[in-house]
Amino acid sequence: MDNLITVVLLLLIAYQFRSLYLSYKAPNILPEEISAIKKDTRGKMQVIDVRSSRKYQKSHIKGAKNIHLATISNHVEKLPKDKKIILVSTNGTQTGRLTMNLIKQGFDAVNLKGGHRAYLKHLKN
């Protein structure tokens, strides 16, 4: 029984490291780059905020659509393949794996480094 518990714990740890690795491997943009991207892409980008609707309603990036992380797999077919997709979570780590999955499916996706918190901090500076 102890061996089974050890194996399960090791698998959970390995899964967490894989998630962190994918978060760091995903292409990122910095909060200060969002304005420049909006100008350069001339409407050819879509910000997707994967936080809860409560957090989204409290504060979000102008023009962002709210699709909760837990349900986004049900909405992938509705995401635009002709636009750059910027994924926003609370602190930027939850969307790393999602960014990589969307890229594998043919989307031009990037992760907002530091997430919504970093974006708010950028606005204050």
C-alpha positions in Angstrom: 0.0 0.0 0.0 2.9 2.4 0.8 4.4 1.8 -2.6 1.0 2.6 -4.3 0.8 5.9 -2.4 4.4 6.7 -3.3 3.7 6.1 -7.0 0.6 8.2 -7.0 2.4 11.0 -5.3 5.3 10.8 -7.8 2.8 10.9 -10.6 1.1 14.0 -9.2 4.4 15.7 -8.7 5.4 14.9 -12.3 2.1 16.2 -13.6 2.6 19.5 -11.8 6.1 19.9 -13.1 4.8 19.2 -16.7 2.2 21.9 -16.2 4.8 24.4 -15.0 7.1 23.4 -17.9 4.4 24.1 -20.4 3.6 27.4 -18.7 7.2 28.5 -19.2 7.4 27.1 -22.7 4.4 28.9 -23.9 5.0 32.1 -25.9 4.3 35.2 -23.7 3.7 38.8 -24.2 4.2 41.5 -21.6 1.4 43.7 -20.3 3.0 46.8 -21.9 2.9 45.1 -25.3 -0.9 44.8 -25.5 -1.4 48.3 -26.7 1.2 48.0 -29.4 -0.3 44.7 -30.5 -3.8 46.2 -30.7 -2.4 49.0 -33.0 -0.3 46.6 -35.1 -3.0 43.9 -35.6 -5.8 46.4 -36.4 -8.5 44.3 -34.9 -6.8 41.0 -35.7 -6.5 40.0 -32.1 -8.8 38.6 -29.5 -8.2 38.8 -25.7 -9.7 35.8 -23.9 -10.0 36.1 -20.2 -10.3 32.7 -18.6 -10.9 33.9 -15.0 -14.2 33.5 -13.3 -17.1 35.7 -14.4 -17.0 37.4 -11.0 -13.4 38.4 -11.4 -14.0 39.4 -15.1 -16.9 41.7 -14.1 -14.8 43.3 -11.4 -12.0 44.2 -13.9 -10.9 43.1 -17.3 -8.9 44.2 -20.3 -11.1 46.3 -22.7 -12.5 44.2 -25.5 -11.7 40.9 -23.7 -14.2 38.0 -23.9 -14.7 35.9 -20.8 -14.6 32.1 -21.3 -13.8 30.3 -18.0 -10.8 28.0 -18.1 -12.9 25.0 -17.1 -15.2 25.4 -20.1 -12.9 26.7 -22.8 -12.5 23.3 -24.4 -16.3 23.5 -25.2 -15.7 26.7 -27.1 -12.5 26.1 -29.1 -14.5 25.8 -32.4 -15.8 29.4 -31.8 -12.3 30.9 -31.3 -11.0 32.8 -34.4 -8.1 31.2 -36.2 -7.5 34.4 -38.2 -6.7 36.5 -35.1 -3.9 36.5 -32.6 -5.4 35.1 -29.3 -4.1 36.6 -26.1 -5.0 34.4 -23.1 -5.4 36.1 -19.7 -5.6 34.4 -16.3 -5.1 35.8 -12.8 -1.4 35.4 -12.7 -0.4 34.0 -16.1 0.4 30.4 -15.0 -3.0 28.8 -15.6 -3.0 29.7 -19.3 0.4 28.4 -20.3 -0.8 24.8 -21.0 -3.9 26.2 -22.8 -1.7 28.4 -25.0 0.4 25.4 -26.0 -2.7 23.3 -26.7 -4.2 26.1 -28.9 -1.0 26.4 -30.9 -1.0 22.7 -31.5 -4.5 23.1 -33.0 -3.4 25.8 -35.4 -4.2 29.0 -33.4 -1.9 32.0 -33.1 -2.0 32.1 -29.3 0.1 33.8 -26.6 0.0 34.0 -22.9 -0.1 37.3 -21.0 2.9 37.0 -18.8 2.0 37.8 -15.2 -1.7 37.6 -16.1 -4.3 40.2 -15.2 -2.4 41.2 -12.0 0.6 42.2 -14.1 -1.7 44.1 -16.5 -3.2 46.1 -13.6 0.2 46.8 -12.2 1.3 48.0 -15.6 -1.6 50.4 -15.8 -0.7 51.9 -12.4 2.9 52.7 -13.5 
